[in-house]
Amino acid sequence: MASGLGKRQQVLIMIMLTIGCVYGYLRYVHDPTAARLVATVKKHNALVQEVEGLDGEPVNEAAIRESMRPLEKELAALKEEVDALTASRIAGAESRDQVVYVVNETALTNYVTIKELAPTTPDKLNLPPDEVQEFRRLDRAFYKVRCTGDFIDFYGFVSDLCRVERLVNLTGLSIVRSRDAEGQVEVEFVLVI
């Protein structure tokens, strides 16, 4: 008697294995996904019914306003705090001269020669309108600056300006090679104090 499986028996075993694999996939992989989909659809339908039920109810504006009061107070306090911090960092009219003095000292320390440091108005500058509006709102002063020096020295100058106690912005920066001296650059920018 031969102990091997015949061709028909091998095919039946393959069919049984295939049916078992398909059953396992449907039972353990596909069904949990389908169950999550059904649960999500039910949750969606419940939310839709809840929202549709709210359509006929009047809006309680007084309750909404009442719940907004603490938020408005908190927002006002935060705005005051931001304004106070901004004011402490922006040079007022009385300290602008001090900032200009510090700019001159910083230039000398870094071997940068200031050729022009003159007050100007934002109208004479090529600044974006929203930037000009923000600077005016903060009562900022504008100075046109032209200077010359070695590029590394200029980098040190700008780096030191970043450490100035008051908030100083540089905008409209232009750097070109100097025609007068070899290895020097001519720099133009607007200093906003």
Backbone as JSON, one array per atom type, in Angstrom:
{
  "sequence": "MASGLGKRQQVLIMIMLTIGCVYGYLRYVHDPTAARLVATVKKHNALVQEVEGLDGEPVNEAAIRESMRPLEKELAALKEEVDALTASRIAGAESRDQVVYVVNETALTNYVTIKELAPTTPDKLNLPPDEVQEFRRLDRAFYKVRCTGDFIDFYGFVSDLCRVERLVNLTGLSIVRSRDAEGQVEVEFVLVI",
  "N": [[0.83, -1.15, 0.0], [0.56, 2.16, -0.85], [1.79, 5.12, 0.64], [1.5, 7.79, -0.08], [-0.1, 10.91, -1.03], [-2.71, 11.31, -3.28], [-3.27, 13.01, -6.42], [-5.76, 14.22, -6.46], [-6.32, 14.43, -3.72], [-4.3, 16.18, -2.9], [-5.09, 18.51, -4.22], [-7.51, 18.99, -2.92], [-6.59, 19.49, -0.33], [-5.16, 21.87, -0.8], [-7.26, 23.56, -1.55], [-8.69, 23.61, 0.86], [-6.79, 24.85, 2.55], [-6.64, 27.38, 1.3], [-9.27, 28.28, 1.66], [-9.25, 28.43, 4.45], [-7.3, 30.44, 4.86], [-8.53, 32.65, 3.62], [-10.79, 32.86, 5.26], [-9.55, 33.46, 7.74], [-8.39, 35.96, 7.1], [-10.68, 37.5, 6.55], [-11.96, 37.36, 9.01], [-10.11, 38.32, 10.98], [-8.71, 40.51, 9.94], [-10.12, 42.04, 7.96], [-12.74, 42.38, 9.1], [-12.4, 43.91, 11.6], [-11.69, 46.41, 10.5], [-13.97, 47.0, 9.0], [-15.79, 47.14, 11.09], [-14.86, 49.4, 12.47], [-15.36, 51.31, 10.51], [-18.16, 51.2, 10.36], [-18.78, 52.06, 12.98], [-17.74, 54.66, 12.87], [-19.38, 55.8, 10.9], [-21.85, 55.66, 12.23], [-21.34, 57.4, 14.36], [-20.94, 59.78, 12.94], [-23.52, 60.1, 11.8], [-25.01, 60.47, 14.15], [-23.95, 62.91, 15.06], [-24.73, 64.59, 12.96], [-27.52, 64.49, 13.25], [-27.73, 65.7, 15.75], [-26.79, 68.3, 15.22], [-28.7, 69.11, 13.32], [-30.88, 69.13, 14.98], [-30.38, 71.37, 16.49], [-30.96, 73.49, 14.85], [-33.54, 74.65, 15.08], [-33.54, 75.83, 17.58], [-33.34, 78.8, 19.58], [-30.62, 81.17, 19.62], [-28.62, 81.79, 22.39], [-27.59, 84.65, 23.06], [-26.83, 86.22, 25.21], [-25.66, 84.43, 27.01], [-23.48, 83.65, 25.51], [-22.09, 86.08, 25.25], [-21.5, 86.5, 27.96], [-19.77, 84.37, 28.45], [-17.68, 85.22, 26.95], [-16.56, 87.41, 28.22], [-14.46, 86.9, 30.23], [-12.47, 86.06, 28.47], [-12.09, 88.34, 26.89], [-11.07, 90.09, 28.82], [-8.69, 88.78, 29.46], [-7.42, 88.92, 26.97], [-7.13, 91.72, 26.72], [-5.37, 92.19, 28.85], [-3.13, 90.75, 27.97], [-2.55, 92.24, 25.65], [-1.82, 94.7, 26.79], [0.46, 93.87, 28.13], [2.1, 93.11, 25.97], [2.34, 95.59, 24.68], [3.69, 97.01, 26.68], [6.1, 95.58, 26.83], [7.02, 96.01, 24.22], [7.29, 98.79, 24.23], [9.33, 99.05, 26.07], [11.46, 98.11, 24.66], [11.67, 99.71, 22.42], [13.14, 102.64, 21.29], [12.44, 105.7, 22.77], [11.69, 109.15, 21.92], [13.46, 110.7, 23.43], [15.59, 108.98, 23.92], [16.61, 108.3, 21.47], [18.74, 109.74, 20.44], [20.78, 108.74, 22.04], [20.86, 106.1, 21.1], [21.71, 106.57, 18.48], [24.22, 107.58, 19.06], [25.38, 105.26, 20.16], [25.36, 103.67, 17.87], [27.23, 105.04, 16.28], [29.53, 104.73, 17.91], [29.73, 101.94, 17.87], [30.28, 101.52, 15.19], [32.82, 102.77, 15.0], [34.29, 101.14, 16.74], [34.35, 98.8, 15.29], [35.82, 99.44, 13.06], [34.46, 100.61, 10.95], [33.53, 103.07, 8.68], [31.34, 105.67, 8.96], [29.64, 107.34, 6.55], [27.31, 108.69, 6.1], [24.66, 109.5, 8.19], [21.68, 110.16, 8.54], [18.56, 111.6, 9.45], [15.46, 110.47, 8.06], [12.41, 110.1, 6.16], [9.78, 107.64, 6.05], [8.49, 107.75, 3.64], [10.35, 108.35, 1.71], [11.66, 106.03, 1.33], [12.11, 102.7, 0.04], [10.18, 100.8, 1.17], [7.97, 98.13, 2.11], [4.46, 98.85, 2.22], [2.95, 97.86, 4.46], [4.92, 97.41, 6.35], [5.92, 100.0, 6.76], [3.64, 101.17, 7.83], [3.41, 99.75, 10.24], [5.81, 100.55, 11.53], [5.29, 103.29, 11.81], [3.09, 103.18, 13.51], [4.32, 102.37, 15.8], [5.78, 104.57, 16.39], [8.41, 105.01, 15.31], [11.76, 106.05, 14.45], [13.5, 106.96, 11.49], [16.6, 106.46, 9.9], [18.87, 107.16, 7.38], [21.63, 105.36, 6.36], [24.95, 105.37, 5.3], [27.89, 103.64, 4.81], [31.36, 102.6, 4.92], [33.79, 99.97, 4.73], [35.71, 97.06, 5.62], [34.38, 93.88, 4.7], [34.19, 91.91, 6.71], [34.54, 93.5, 8.95], [32.26, 95.05, 8.74], [30.36, 93.06, 9.14], [30.88, 92.49, 11.85], [30.11, 94.94, 12.91], [27.32, 94.97, 12.38], [26.63, 92.72, 13.82], [27.24, 93.56, 16.42], [25.36, 95.6, 16.61], [23.08, 94.13, 16.92], [23.12, 93.53, 19.54], [22.45, 95.79, 20.87], [20.84, 97.58, 23.47], [18.3, 98.71, 23.05], [15.62, 98.17, 20.72], [16.58, 97.78, 17.44], [16.23, 98.07, 14.01], [17.41, 96.94, 10.88], [16.93, 97.69, 7.56], [16.36, 97.47, 4.01], [18.92, 96.84, 3.01], [21.95, 97.25, 1.26], [24.79, 96.11, -0.34], [27.79, 96.82, -1.87], [30.79, 96.51, -3.84], [33.49, 98.61, -3.04], [34.47, 101.45, -4.91], [36.54, 103.06, -4.38], [38.47, 101.96, -2.58], [40.48, 99.07, -2.37], [39.23, 95.86, -1.51], [37.31, 96.79, 0.17], [33.9, 97.5, 1.17], [30.91, 99.21, 0.21], [28.18, 100.18, 2.0], [24.71, 100.53, 2.26], [21.86, 101.27, 4.17], [18.73, 101.31, 5.95], [18.2, 102.5, 9.08], [16.14, 101.72, 11.63], [14.82, 103.06, 14.42]],
  "CA": [[0.0, 0.0, 0.0], [1.35, 3.37, -0.99], [1.41, 6.08, 1.68], [1.48, 9.14, -0.62], [-1.39, 11.5, -1.35], [-2.98, 11.38, -4.7], [-3.42, 14.33, -7.01], [-7.05, 14.74, -6.03], [-6.2, 14.77, -2.31], [-3.46, 17.37, -2.82], [-5.92, 19.65, -4.65], [-8.47, 19.24, -1.85], [-5.86, 20.12, 0.78], [-4.87, 23.26, -1.23], [-8.52, 24.31, -1.49], [-8.99, 23.8, 2.28], [-5.87, 25.88, 3.04], [-7.06, 28.66, 0.73], [-10.5, 28.69, 2.36], [-8.84, 28.81, 5.8], [-6.61, 31.75, 4.8], [-9.53, 33.68, 3.33], [-11.59, 33.0, 6.48], [-8.73, 34.17, 8.72], [-8.27, 37.36, 6.66], [-11.96, 38.18, 6.74], [-12.32, 37.37, 10.43], [-9.18, 39.05, 11.83], [-8.17, 41.72, 9.32], [-11.15, 42.83, 7.28], [-13.86, 42.7, 9.97], [-12.16, 45.06, 12.48], [-11.74, 47.64, 9.71], [-15.37, 47.24, 8.69], [-16.44, 47.54, 12.34], [-14.49, 50.8, 12.71], [-16.08, 52.11, 9.52], [-19.56, 51.25, 10.8], [-18.83, 52.91, 14.17], [-17.52, 56.04, 12.44], [-20.6, 56.24, 10.2], [-22.87, 55.88, 13.25], [-20.98, 58.63, 15.08], [-21.22, 60.88, 12.01], [-24.97, 60.27, 11.71], [-25.47, 61.03, 15.42], [-23.58, 64.33, 15.07], [-25.59, 65.29, 11.99], [-28.84, 64.63, 13.87], [-27.62, 66.68, 16.82], [-26.69, 69.63, 14.6], [-30.01, 69.41, 12.73], [-31.79, 69.43, 16.09], [-30.08, 72.72, 16.99], [-31.41, 74.51, 13.9], [-34.76, 75.31, 15.51], [-33.39, 76.45, 18.88], [-32.82, 80.17, 19.54], [-29.25, 81.36, 20.1], [-28.57, 82.51, 23.65], [-26.49, 85.61, 22.89], [-26.38, 86.7, 26.53], [-24.74, 83.43, 27.57], [-22.26, 83.71, 24.71], [-21.37, 87.3, 25.67], [-21.01, 86.28, 29.31], [-18.61, 83.48, 28.39], [-16.6, 85.92, 26.26], [-15.98, 88.46, 29.08], [-13.12, 86.56, 30.75], [-11.51, 86.01, 27.36], [-11.79, 89.72, 26.51], [-10.2, 90.64, 29.85], [-7.38, 88.16, 29.29], [-6.85, 89.49, 25.76], [-6.72, 93.09, 27.03], [-4.17, 92.11, 29.7], [-2.02, 90.34, 27.11], [-2.22, 93.37, 24.78], [-1.08, 95.65, 27.62], [1.78, 93.3, 28.38], [2.87, 93.22, 24.72], [2.65, 97.01, 24.47], [4.71, 97.4, 27.65], [7.37, 94.99, 26.4], [7.45, 96.71, 23.01], [7.72, 100.14, 24.62], [10.61, 98.98, 26.76], [12.5, 97.77, 23.69], [11.73, 100.72, 21.36], [13.7, 103.89, 21.79], [11.59, 106.87, 22.72], [12.33, 110.3, 21.3], [14.57, 111.17, 24.26], [16.73, 108.07, 23.91], [17.06, 108.04, 20.1], [20.1, 110.3, 20.31], [21.67, 107.79, 22.69], [21.01, 104.97, 20.2], [22.55, 107.04, 17.37], [25.57, 107.63, 19.6], [25.84, 103.88, 20.26], [25.61, 103.21, 16.5], [28.52, 105.63, 15.9], [30.58, 104.07, 18.69], [29.84, 100.57, 17.38], [30.98, 101.6, 13.9], [34.23, 103.05, 15.27], [34.88, 99.95, 17.36], [34.51, 97.75, 14.27], [36.58, 100.01, 11.95], [33.54, 100.94, 9.86], [33.43, 104.51, 8.56], [29.99, 106.11, 8.6], [29.7, 108.5, 5.66], [26.05, 109.42, 6.23], [23.71, 109.02, 9.18], [20.76, 111.29, 8.49], [17.14, 111.26, 9.6], [14.69, 110.47, 6.82], [11.01, 109.71, 6.37], [9.5, 106.37, 5.36], [8.01, 108.02, 2.28], [11.51, 108.39, 0.8], [12.29, 104.72, 1.33], [11.42, 101.65, -0.72], [9.75, 99.79, 2.12], [6.59, 97.68, 1.9], [3.51, 99.71, 2.95], [2.55, 97.32, 5.76], [6.06, 97.61, 7.24], [5.94, 101.43, 7.08], [2.51, 101.42, 8.72], [3.74, 99.2, 11.55], [6.83, 101.41, 12.12], [4.64, 104.54, 12.21], [2.25, 102.88, 14.66], [5.21, 102.26, 16.95], [6.5, 105.84, 16.5], [9.82, 104.72, 15.07], [12.53, 107.05, 13.72], [14.23, 106.37, 10.36], [17.88, 107.07, 9.57], [19.55, 106.59, 6.23], [23.02, 105.16, 6.75], [25.93, 104.93, 4.29], [29.17, 103.42, 5.48], [32.34, 101.8, 4.19], [34.69, 99.19, 5.56], [35.94, 95.68, 5.24], [33.15, 93.12, 4.87], [34.22, 91.27, 8.03], [34.31, 94.57, 9.93], [30.84, 95.39, 8.66], [29.64, 91.98, 9.8], [31.03, 92.72, 13.28], [29.3, 96.11, 13.22], [25.92, 94.56, 12.42], [26.5, 91.78, 14.93], [27.2, 94.35, 17.65], [24.08, 96.32, 16.65], [22.06, 93.2, 17.4], [23.2, 93.48, 21.0], [22.06, 97.08, 21.44], [19.78, 97.39, 24.45], [17.03, 99.07, 22.44], [15.31, 97.47, 19.48], [17.06, 98.48, 16.25], [16.02, 97.28, 12.8], [18.1, 97.31, 9.65], [16.13, 97.3, 6.41], [16.83, 98.04, 2.76], [20.36, 96.66, 3.0], [22.6, 97.15, -0.04], [26.24, 96.0, -0.18], [28.5, 96.8, -3.16], [32.24, 96.66, -3.73], [33.89, 100.01, -3.06], [35.28, 101.87, -6.07], [37.65, 103.85, -3.88], [39.51, 101.2, -1.87], [40.5, 97.62, -2.64], [38.84, 95.01, -0.39], [36.32, 97.48, 0.98], [32.52, 97.5, 0.65], [30.05, 100.36, 0.53], [26.92, 99.63, 2.5], [23.62, 101.48, 2.53], [20.69, 100.64, 4.78], [17.89, 102.19, 6.74], [18.21, 102.15, 10.49], [14.84, 102.08, 12.23], [14.99, 103.11, 15.88]],
  "C": [[0.88, 1.23, 0.0], [0.86, 4.4, 0.02], [1.38, 7.52, 1.16], [0.06, 9.61, -0.91], [-1.54, 11.56, -2.85], [-3.19, 12.82, -5.14], [-4.72, 14.97, -6.52], [-6.99, 15.19, -4.55], [-5.35, 16.02, -2.11], [-4.27, 18.61, -3.19], [-6.91, 19.98, -3.55], [-7.79, 19.92, -0.66], [-5.55, 21.59, 0.44], [-6.13, 24.11, -1.15], [-8.87, 24.59, -0.03], [-8.08, 24.87, 2.89], [-6.26, 27.26, 2.55], [-8.3, 29.17, 1.44], [-10.16, 29.14, 3.78], [-8.16, 30.17, 5.83], [-7.6, 32.87, 4.55], [-10.4, 33.92, 4.56], [-10.81, 33.8, 7.54], [-8.59, 35.65, 8.37], [-9.57, 38.11, 6.95], [-12.29, 38.33, 8.23], [-11.43, 38.32, 11.24], [-8.63, 40.34, 11.23], [-9.28, 42.6, 8.78], [-12.27, 43.26, 8.22], [-13.57, 43.85, 10.93], [-12.2, 46.4, 11.73], [-13.18, 47.99, 9.39], [-16.12, 47.71, 9.94], [-16.12, 49.0, 12.68], [-15.22, 51.73, 11.76], [-17.53, 52.27, 9.94], [-19.69, 52.17, 12.01], [-18.65, 54.38, 13.8], [-18.75, 56.6, 11.73], [-21.71, 56.52, 11.21], [-22.61, 57.17, 14.02], [-21.27, 59.86, 14.22], [-22.72, 61.15, 11.94], [-25.54, 60.88, 12.98], [-25.15, 62.52, 15.5], [-24.44, 65.15, 14.12], [-26.97, 65.5, 12.58], [-28.81, 65.67, 14.98], [-27.57, 68.1, 16.27], [-28.03, 70.03, 13.99], [-31.03, 69.73, 13.81], [-31.57, 70.82, 16.66], [-30.61, 73.82, 16.09], [-32.62, 75.29, 14.4], [-34.63, 76.06, 16.82], [-32.84, 77.88, 18.75], [-31.41, 80.23, 20.13], [-29.3, 82.21, 21.35], [-27.37, 83.45, 23.61], [-25.96, 86.09, 24.23], [-25.38, 85.72, 27.14], [-23.41, 83.45, 26.81], [-21.43, 84.93, 25.11], [-20.75, 87.12, 27.06], [-19.77, 85.38, 29.3], [-17.42, 84.15, 27.71], [-15.9, 86.95, 27.17], [-14.62, 88.08, 29.65], [-12.07, 86.52, 29.64], [-11.12, 87.42, 26.91], [-10.85, 90.37, 27.53], [-8.78, 90.09, 29.71], [-6.67, 88.73, 28.06], [-6.36, 90.91, 26.0], [-5.45, 93.1, 27.88], [-2.95, 91.71, 28.87], [-1.59, 91.48, 26.19], [-1.42, 94.42, 25.56], [0.34, 95.16, 27.88], [2.67, 93.4, 27.14], [3.27, 94.66, 24.47], [3.74, 97.47, 25.44], [6.07, 96.83, 27.26], [7.91, 95.69, 25.16], [7.98, 98.09, 23.36], [9.07, 100.1, 25.32], [11.76, 98.68, 25.81], [12.66, 98.83, 22.6], [12.21, 102.03, 21.96], [12.68, 105.0, 21.68], [12.37, 108.03, 22.13], [13.54, 110.77, 22.1], [15.78, 110.26, 24.21], [17.23, 107.74, 22.5], [18.47, 108.58, 19.88], [21.12, 109.36, 20.93], [21.92, 106.59, 21.78], [21.89, 105.35, 19.02], [24.0, 107.11, 17.83], [26.17, 106.22, 19.69], [26.16, 103.32, 18.88], [26.95, 103.75, 16.02], [29.68, 104.95, 16.62], [30.82, 102.64, 18.19], [30.57, 100.54, 16.05], [32.47, 101.84, 14.11], [34.95, 101.83, 15.85], [35.19, 98.87, 16.32], [35.21, 98.27, 13.01], [35.71, 100.24, 10.71], [33.4, 102.46, 9.87], [32.02, 104.88, 8.13], [30.12, 107.39, 7.79], [28.44, 109.33, 5.76], [25.2, 108.72, 7.28], [22.72, 110.16, 9.37], [19.32, 110.82, 8.69], [16.43, 111.32, 8.25], [13.25, 110.08, 7.16], [10.74, 108.42, 5.61], [9.01, 106.58, 3.93], [9.15, 107.99, 1.27], [12.2, 107.03, 0.66], [11.48, 103.73, 0.5], [11.04, 100.5, 0.22], [8.33, 99.36, 1.8], [5.63, 98.53, 2.74], [3.12, 99.18, 4.32], [3.67, 97.49, 6.79], [6.13, 99.07, 7.69], [4.82, 101.74, 8.08], [2.79, 100.92, 10.13], [4.78, 100.07, 12.26], [6.21, 102.73, 12.59], [3.78, 104.31, 13.45], [3.1, 102.84, 15.93], [6.04, 103.52, 17.17], [8.02, 105.64, 16.39], [10.46, 105.86, 14.27], [13.36, 106.33, 12.65], [15.5, 107.16, 10.1], [18.47, 106.36, 8.36], [21.03, 106.53, 6.58], [23.82, 104.7, 5.53], [27.24, 104.79, 5.01], [30.08, 102.58, 4.6], [33.21, 101.05, 5.19], [34.89, 97.81, 4.97], [34.66, 94.89, 5.52], [33.09, 92.47, 6.25], [33.98, 92.29, 9.13], [32.84, 94.97, 9.93], [29.98, 94.32, 9.34], [29.71, 92.14, 11.33], [30.18, 93.9, 13.74], [27.82, 95.72, 13.35], [25.68, 93.6, 13.58], [26.43, 92.52, 16.26], [25.91, 95.15, 17.75], [22.97, 95.41, 17.17], [22.04, 93.15, 18.93], [22.85, 94.81, 21.67], [20.85, 96.87, 22.34], [18.4, 97.69, 23.86], [16.86, 98.33, 21.12], [15.72, 98.33, 18.29], [16.84, 97.56, 15.07], [16.87, 97.83, 11.68], [17.22, 96.84, 8.5], [16.69, 97.97, 5.17], [18.33, 97.94, 2.59], [20.9, 96.49, 1.58], [24.11, 97.15, 0.19], [26.86, 95.9, -1.57], [29.99, 96.99, -2.9], [32.59, 98.14, -3.87], [34.73, 100.3, -4.3], [36.56, 102.57, -5.61], [38.79, 103.0, -3.3], [39.35, 99.7, -2.16], [40.12, 96.85, -1.38], [37.81, 95.63, 0.53], [34.93, 97.35, 0.35], [31.84, 98.79, 1.05], [28.68, 99.8, 0.85], [25.95, 100.75, 2.72], [22.49, 100.68, 3.16], [19.89, 101.7, 5.52], [17.89, 101.63, 8.16], [16.89, 102.63, 11.07], [14.99, 101.94, 13.73], [13.65, 103.4, 16.53]]
}
